[in-house]
């Protein structure tokens, strides 16, 4: 979350920045709701999966023309059941055992950011803290952007560190879980380039090294009929290459957004993500934005829905590390009002997204689909004011 | 080797675009719907959902960690 909040502020193209000279307050409310698990995939536990309500508040203030400070606050409440472990049914088909529906948690997140604006570059420092009942993370980051070539080219780079502590809640199968640590170090570098009067492209590499406790303390794995704790390597090297293209079409008053991300890691996961969005402006006050996103990933080398014999010291049945594909559709509408009411510029947005994942949607054939794959709806409302 | 190839292509691309678009020719590029992320809050939250529910790194940013998402 912190990473995403940071990036959105730092990687603006250096062009759409006119409004940033004003004070700003943004509020967002999101309702995230996962589909119930199909009864034919459920072995035991509750079929009612996660629901999350999220409140986001972002405040930004320009100080003295050269300094920009921002504060982001997030609070969310989660409830519902989550996948616990997978086991074979009488026919050897994998079926999901869920937790009870009583899992409840809250997360609060605060991020403070300061940016200094030079004539042809910008430098930001940030620090953040995120707290859940059983998890806390402290983040630090640095990033910079430099404009070249009469601001037709922008180079951006940065680094971040997150120090996380996991203090698992005791469960029936683990009465006295130990406290664990995790550390993530990431660096990125990217370039954005104006192609012509109506199009711009950006390409960014990100590398992240995670070390420490990278397993899920609440998941079990069926190994030879015995349930053992989820056990993953204690380091992970991840690479992501994101390329984004924007093109404006004056004749129809719309804009095309096309994004592609290639991801690889040393757990053997490779993924491809393609997202296309069309921004149709209507009378410059209303925007209607349909979009589609496709995602496909391969499995981690130590993943299996369940294991008949022990594969060694590392194993997981987490659907996030299984082979699958996902397709999502989103429709967003935004309206903009300038200087009314209260002589402020307003933006009100509503969006709805449907996300579905399955083995059949993967780019390569999936022999055995993980029964815990998730599908969900996201409804979001947000309001922005600039003054 | 692959990285060298990618860097070379990127450099060639930038050089090809070096003719430049003048500041007064940027009316379309500076429109709000041309930003990398048109709504920062929505983009941040979507990125968090995908990071929590999929096996990949968001990309295009520094940081990471920050949730014990189930």
Interface residues (C-beta under 8 A of the other chain):
Chain A: X1 X2 X3 X4 X5 X6 X7 X8 X9 X10 X11 X12 X13 X15 X16 X18 X19 X26 X27 X28 X30 X32 X50 X54 X56 X58 X78 X82 X103 X105 X107 X109 X128 X130 X132 X134 X135 X137 X139 X141 X142 X143 X149 X150 X151 X152 X153 X158 X159 X160 X162 X163 X164 X166 X182 X184 X186 X187 X188 X190 X191 X193 X194 X195 X196 X197 X198 X200 X202 X203 X204 X206 X208 X210 X216 X218 X238 X239 X240 X241 X242 X244 X246 X248 X250 X254 X255 X261 X263 X265 X269 X271 X273 X279 X281 X287 X289 X295 X297 X300 X320 X321 X326 X332 X334 X336 X347 X349 X351 X353 X374 X376 X378 X380 X382 X384
Chain B: X10 X13 X14 X17 X18 X20 X21 X22 X23 X25 X26 X28 X29 X30 X31 X32 X33 X34 X35 X36 X37 X38 X39 X40 X41 X42 X43 X44 X45 X46 X47 X48 X49 X50 X51 X53 X54 X55 X56 X57 X58 X59 X60 X61 X62 X63 X64 X65 X66 X67 X68 X70
